[in-house]
Amino acid sequence: MPRTRIKICGFTRAQDVLAAVHAGADAAGFVFYPPSPRNVSFAQAAELVALLPPFVTAVGLFVQPQVDFVAEVLRHVPLQLLQFHGDETDAECAALCVPHGLPWIKAVRMRHGVDLLESSASHPGSRGLLVDAFVEGFGGGGETFDWSLIPDGFSRPLVLSGGLDAENVAGAVRRIRPWAVDVSSGVEAAKGIKDAAKIAAFIAGVRDADG
């Protein structure tokens, strides 16, 4: 089995980025959605992204952004992958990413009645799908969802999110075998404030599941 990739999302502080990098995270997520308590300014994000070493991916999280807003972010922040959490269509994602030569992933907010195969088919341009719990607001809700909603044999790269933490991530990886896992609130001391020990324990849990 391939190694499960790990993304830590919602950074606001330099020490947290460095803790995640040193613990072995593969990607760092930065939120560009003003209603979120984890939202970062352009200058703040640029300083944090500058801390990332080679082969740790800088990911920008957006919710129904305007084209001009994404372009302005990218003028200041050298992101490498965009992640969309709203109701963006595949064409809208492409319009936001293709002019900048960037790939994207699409989040699907899972609950009964949501068909992941249908969501996948309607977003062929996405490099993969991120599955998260359906909660009020977007992202970082700390809620799990019914993993049985993920169809057996789902063939595209799948990023498992939603309520993961050091206690449940090993079981989640063993059961789902996702391409990657994504965590925010599960490694926090407070919203936007990460806990280095929780990050290390989370990553250790993933590695244990990988065997």
N, C-alpha and C positions, 0 to 999 in steps of 0.2 A: 504494500500500500504506500502511496506517496505521503510525504510528510504533510500534516495539516498546517496550512498557513494561518497566521495570527495577526489580526488587526485590532489595535487599541484605538478607540475613537473618543473625541470630545476633549482634546487637550487644550489647556489654557495657560499652562505654566512650563517653563523650561525644565525644571527639575523632574517633572513627570515624563516629559519626552525622553530625557536621558535615562530615567529609570526603565522605561519600556524598551529602549534600544539595548541597554545593557542586559536586560533579562532575555532578549532574543525575539522581540516583536518583528514581524515582517512588514508591517504597514502602520502608519499613524494617520488618524483621521482628524480633520479640522472642520468645524461647523460654521457655515456661512448662512445662517438663518436667524435673523435678529430676535425672534421671540424665544429662542432657546437660551437657557442659562449657560450653555457652553459655547455660545456664539463668540467668535473672535474678530477683531478688527483686521484690516488688511496688514497694517504694520505689525501687529502682534503675531499674526499667522506667518508672515515673512520671517520674523525672527525665530520662530519655532521650527519652521521647515529648514532653515539654515543649519539646524543642529543635527539633521538626519544624515547618517553616513551613507555611502553607496549601498544600493540594493535594499534599502528600506524605503518603501513607496509612500509618497505624500499624497493623501486622498482628501478631496474636498467634498463635503456633504452639502447638498442644496435641496430646497423644497420649492417647486414651481418657480424657479428664478427667471427673471427677464434676461434676454440676450445681452443687453448692455451691462447688467450687473455681473454676469459671469465673465465677460470680457474685462471688466474693471478689476475683478479679483485676480484674474490671470496676468494682468499687467503688473501686479504687485507681488504675487505669490506663485512660485514655480511648482504648481501641482502637477502630478503625473497621472492621476486617475480621478474621474468625477463620479459621484454617487448621488443618485436622484431618489428622493423619498416621497415625492408628491404623486400626482396623477399624470405625469409627463408621458406623452406618447413616444413611440420609437422615433418618429420624425422630429419631434421637439428635442429629444435628447441629441439626435444627430446634429440639429441646427446649433445647439449649444456647444458641441464638442468638436465636430469635424473641422470647422474653420481654424481651430487651434491644434489640430493634429492629436487630439487626446482620446483615449478610450473611456468607456463608462460602464458602470454597473447599475442595475435598476433594483430598487427595493420593492418587495411585495409584502404588504401588511396582511398577515395570515389570520383568517378566522373561518368558521364554517360557512361554506358558500363560495369561497375563493378557490378558483381552479388554477393551480400553479402551472399546469401544462398550457392552459389558455394564456396565462400571463407571459409565459415563455415564448409562445408562438407570436404574440403581439409585440414582442421586443427582440426581434432577431439581431439587432445591431449591438445589443448589450454583450459585454464579455462574459457575463454571468449574472445570476440573480441572487440577491440578498433577501433572505426570508426573516421577517421580524414579526413580533406580536402586534395585533391591531390595538392601539390605545388612543386615547384622546391626545391630540398634539402629535408630534413627530419625533421618534427616536428617544433613546435613553429612558424608556419607561420602566425598565427593570422587570417586565412581565414576560413569562414564557407563553408559548402557544402549544396547541396539540400537535406534536410532531408527526402524528399519523396522517396529518393533512399533506405531508410531503409524499408524493407517489413513489412507489418502489421503482428503482431503476431510472430515476431522473438523470438524464444524461449530460446536462450542461453543468459547468462549474457552479456549485452552490455554496453560498456563504451563509452560515447559520448564525443568527443573532436572536436577541430577545430573552432577557432574564438569565443569561449565562453568568456563572461565577465559578470560583475555585471548587466549590462543592459539587456542582453538577456538570461541569464541562467535560470531564473524562467520560462519563456515561453518555453524554450527548454525542461526543465524537465516535464512541464505539457503536452507538445505535445508528446514527445518520451517515457517518463517514463523509462529511462535507469536504469540499475543497479547502474551505477556510472557516474560521470562526471570527466573530466580531463582538467586542464587548466595550461597554462604556460605564454604565452605572455599577456593574458588578465588580469593578476594581476601584471604586471611588470611596473617599472619606466624606465627601459632600459633592454636590453637583458641580462638575468642572474641576474638582480637586481630586487628583488620583492618589492612591495609596500604593507605595512601592512594594510593600510586602504582599498586598493583594494581587498586584500585577505579576510578581514572581510566582506566587502560588497558582494563579490561573494558567500561566505558561507551563508550569511544571505539570499541571493536570492534563493539558493537551499532550505534552510529550509522553506522559505515562500511558495515555490512551493509544498513542501512535506505536508504542512498544519499542 
